[in-house]
C-alpha cells in the first residue's frame, strides 16, 4: 500500500501544497520564498529518505513567521496522513548528527501523542535573513501536526548555521528510522493498546 499524501492549506496568510511519498529516495522540490528555510527543508527531506514537494506562498512582506510555521503544519499533516495510523512501523527512531563543532541529537516516537522538548540555543539572532527563533516554531508545529513526540537537543555548538542544520538533519534521520516498516508488527500499530 502506497504511503503517500497530498495536503493543501489556504489561508489569508499562506497558500501551501505538500506532496509526500514516504517510500521515496530523498528527492525534494522546495519553494517557500525563504532561501535558508528551503535549504533546511532540503536537508530534512534528503535524510528522511522521502520524496517531498513543498510549494508555499506566504505573507513575507510582513515577516517569515506564518510561512515557516504554516509550512511545518502542512508537512506534519502530510506525514500523519501518509503513515495511516502508524500501522506496521518501527515507531521509534533516533539520530546523532555531528556538523563540524556542533553535535545534535533527535529522538522521536510516532505515537499520536505530540510533544516537543527543544533544548537548542542559537548564538546569533539570525542566519542569513531568517530569525533563529523560527526554528523552534518549525519543530513545534511539525511535532504537533505529525503526532510525534520529539526530543531535540544540541549537545554543543557555536555556529548557528551548523546548529540549525544538524537539527533538521537529525530529525530527518530519526524520522526515517521510525517510519521504517517492521514485519514483526504484522501490519498493526506497534503498541500494547493496539492503536496509536
Secondary structure, 3 states (H helix, E strand, C coil): CCCEEEEEEECCCEEEEEEEECCCCCCEEEECCCHHHHHHHHHHHHHHCCEEEEEEEECCCCCCHHHHHHHHHHHHHHHHHHHHHHECECCEEEEEEEECCEEEEEEEEECCCCEEEEECCCCCCEECCEECHHHHHHHHHHHHHHCEEEEEEEEECCCHHHHHHHHHHHHHHHHHHHHCECHHHCCCECCCCCCC
